[in-house]
Amino acid sequence: MLIDTHVHLNADQFAEDTEEVIGRAREAGVEKMVVVGFDTKTIQIAMELVEKYDFLYAAVGWHPVDAVDCDEEKLAWIEELAAHPKVVAIGETGLDYHWDKSPHEVQKKVFRQQIALAKKVKLPVIIHDREAHEDIVEVLREEKAEEIGGIMHCFQGDAAMAKACLDMNFYISFGGPVTFKNAKLPKEVAVTVPDERLLVETDAPFLAPHPYRGKRNEPAYVKLVAEQLAELRGVSYEELAEMTTTNAERLFSI
């Protein structure tokens, strides 16, 4: 059995066939999924989904790309939702320097606010990092994020960054990119992560693994990620599945 620790079943791409997508995931052995909300609309849908399905859980936060749209009222709402028994993390939050909608300083402010919120409600934090490796580590250190830890989602950094994050009580999660034929760095890092800190995810509908690269991703495809990691680490698929499921259940207290 597997746990997809990061999926966007609340995305528009799944609006027409959510139930079928969930069914295929369950058939593939995906036991539980964490639906990540990152703005008003996706948070609302995530909460609706976790009320409907007992094997779905939610993370609630504000995406760095949209940091300019985050205010005290929205943060208070996220804090209120964090009391829900099926909300297991704050996020995704972090920094995204690829898109230019939100200035870097605004992103950092909202990132820091959400780390503080996570500490207040005692939930792990899910980190989004795109082209911002050094600043991510700097903010996590300055905000003493090790007090709550969390997940480096769809990790794309190098081994040195992975170690820095592991030292701050974070888990390292891999998604579709680790299966890409030209993904030398993620493959190298994937073998260095300790057994007890490894997680799998899809980030569906984004970042579909090989051989579905470029198509809509689905939570069922987390099995392909797990198979690739098992091969890289020289363990059986069953061992890898058990290891990552145990880790996710420990982190999220589910």
Secondary structure as GFF3:
##gff-version 3
##sequence-region A 1 254
A	DSSP	beta_strand	2	7	.	.	.	ID=ss1
A	DSSP	three_ten_helix	12	14	.	.	.	ID=ss2
A	DSSP	alpha_helix	18	27	.	.	.	ID=ss3
A	DSSP	beta_strand	30	37	.	.	.	ID=ss4
A	DSSP	alpha_helix	40	52	.	.	.	ID=ss5
A	DSSP	beta_strand	56	60	.	.	.	ID=ss6
A	DSSP	three_ten_helix	64	69	.	.	.	ID=ss7
A	DSSP	alpha_helix	72	81	.	.	.	ID=ss8
A	DSSP	beta_strand	87	96	.	.	.	ID=ss9
A	DSSP	alpha_helix	104	121	.	.	.	ID=ss10
A	DSSP	beta_strand	125	130	.	.	.	ID=ss11
A	DSSP	alpha_helix	133	142	.	.	.	ID=ss12
A	DSSP	three_ten_helix	145	147	.	.	.	ID=ss13
A	DSSP	beta_strand	150	152	.	.	.	ID=ss14
A	DSSP	alpha_helix	159	167	.	.	.	ID=ss15
A	DSSP	beta_strand	170	174	.	.	.	ID=ss16
A	DSSP	three_ten_helix	176	179	.	.	.	ID=ss17
A	DSSP	alpha_helix	184	190	.	.	.	ID=ss18
A	DSSP	three_ten_helix	195	197	.	.	.	ID=ss19
A	DSSP	beta_strand	198	200	.	.	.	ID=ss20
A	DSSP	three_ten_helix	219	221	.	.	.	ID=ss21
A	DSSP	alpha_helix	222	233	.	.	.	ID=ss22
A	DSSP	alpha_helix	237	252	.	.	.	ID=ss23
###
